[in-house]
Amino acid sequence: MSVNLLFGDDAIDVALPDRSEILSGPASLSPLADPAAAVRDAIANPVAHEPLRTLVGPSSKVTIAFDDLTIPVVPAAEPDFRFLIIPIVLGELHAAGVKPENVRLIVANALHRKWTRTELATALGPMLSLLPPQRLYCHDACDPDQLVYLGETERGFEVEVNRAVVDSDLLIYVNATPSPMNGGWKSVTVGLSSFRSIRHHHRPFPFARGHSIMDPERSAFQKLLGELGAVVEKTLAEKGRRIFQIETVLTSEVPGRIAAVVAGHPPQAHAVTLQTLKEQQMLEVPAQFDVGIWGLPNRDPYSALSRINPILVANLACSYTFGLYARRPLVREGGYAIFANPVEPAFERHHRSYPELFNDVLPRTTDPFAIWDEYAEDFANRPEYVYAYRYQYSFHGAHPLFLWGQTAFARRHLGRIVFAGAKDRETVERMGFSWAPSVEDAVSMAESDLGADCSIGVPKMPPVFIPSVGE
């Protein structure tokens, strides 16, 4: 059979054995007929929270935090969720008497790069992007004056967030939730946090059991975020405050349009969001395959308004693509994962510490755990990388180590990870993966190792969906 797969900036036709099974996601949700009306209804009738207008008054100091431009990954139709929601929220605050000078907007970019005003205008529109710098700015995870330490969870995970979380009379968070990994407590406890806190839950764990971060019912990551959120919630409760979160879900069509809006207390509002995502993204698959084949675009969250690089491709493959499952991985233990992508060895200035990982560290070891233990604190605190993050629109120095760590489970679980059609074999092999000149050649490799009748599953994306694989 002939199958068309994404391949970098293009697509390719590949010839696969007729026994291959093509997997397609559920139908997209319908877009909202009147998204603005849905936003107004959500903030007037929130889940487990008081309506927005009752939470503030003329003396209130309010912070509106929102997702950075790494979200959404799949192109979205206008209006951008930030461009739609934030002006409505500002209108509500004005109606409640809140003074404009007492409202600030913070981009919740965590350890992602900061964004220029021109870039922010693509999401906020030209008027909001012209707000003065003390009223619109990017979170700085390396600025001690911006951060406040809230303590530890019961398991000893440190919680440090932007000071605005606790100093504001009200923190409103505006997000889009493209997958179960996003939204909920992750918005604040990661998006407005620091390396000190994020290192606890984004580092590679040697004894991880393979429960996908896309599977909120089983994911240890999601449980940990809840523990971090409990520390934030307790701190705010002592001040008589709670976060007001506004979450959106986009349709799975391309470009995506707003399909759902919910507001309220983060965990309860997010539960509604997760149910919506489940309807649109979850596909029941009865059993695992011996081989999985995916086409990868040259687009991921961290190449937004920039360019993808080999480290990003490795993470896109091993974490954000192979990791798209619930219950069990789509490919059995010891099986093959085949990814089609050109894997070009190029790096943009936005990824300042990435070349050092690729050029200097990986030739010595590709072991995610050894790399984390030896290099994480160095990359995080190296003055030139800190400066690049704070002032040169670069991702945080430790960011590539987080992503490299997320390849660990796929490396342990799979018998072989093959990049097919990559332009430079040495680039693929430097990262510890196998190379094949084409998808067809990669399938032949799998058949030689796993048997001529090995089962083959081909998730056809977009749209993005999550196989829920039976026992």
Order of alpha helices (4+ residues) and beta strands (2+ residues): beta-beta-beta-alpha-beta-alpha-beta-alpha-beta-beta-beta-alpha-beta-alpha-alpha-alpha-beta-beta-alpha-beta-beta-alpha-beta-alpha-alpha-alpha-alpha-beta-alpha-beta-alpha-beta-beta
